[in-house]
């Protein structure tokens, strides 16, 4: 019985760590969806912060595609988009919903459509610059 408790606690702790890392990545990536200009100092900051996650560029890009973009995509095209900061509680709740759906075929289909449009027109330049600064 005690071994089960220890294993459950370890899994819970590991799950908490994974979620904490994801929350940080969600928040940092959300900054690129604000209705503000992103300069090189912002890119360097984001690259350094994302590097702390110990995730690969591919994993971070997937988090952006399947968890952040579906939540924040409309801020990229809104004439009066959010420009100061997204509410963290709301952001984490919505990104977590996308995280739980990320491997479902219908979510992949929808996000594939979003990515076709938004990546080409809004995200490609950001990712080209960011990849140079994730160390």
Residue pairs with C-beta under 8 A, 6 or more apart in sequence:
19 96
21 53
21 54
21 55
22 63
22 67
22 95
22 96
22 99
23 92
23 95
24 49
24 52
24 53
25 50
25 53
25 55
25 60
25 63
26 63
26 67
26 68
26 91
26 92
26 95
27 88
27 91
27 92
28 46
28 49
28 50
29 46
29 50
29 60
29 63
29 64
29 68
30 68
30 72
30 86
30 91
31 38
31 42
31 46
32 38
32 46
32 126
32 130
33 68
33 72
33 73
33 75
33 76
33 82
33 86
34 75
34 81
34 82
34 83
34 84
34 85
34 86
35 75
35 78
35 80
35 81
35 82
35 83
36 83
38 126
38 129
40 129
43 126
43 129
43 130
43 132
43 133
44 133
46 130
46 133
47 130
47 132
47 133
47 134
47 135
48 133
48 135
50 60
50 130
50 134
51 134
51 135
53 60
55 63
57 131
57 134
60 134
61 127
62 102
64 123
64 127
65 111
65 115
65 119
66 98
66 99
66 102
66 107
66 108
66 111
67 95
67 98
67 99
67 102
68 95
68 98
69 111
69 114
69 115
69 118
69 123
70 98
70 107
70 110
70 111
70 114
71 91
71 94
71 95
71 98
72 86
73 114
73 118
74 81
75 81
75 82
76 118
76 122
77 122
98 107
101 107
102 108
115 123
119 127
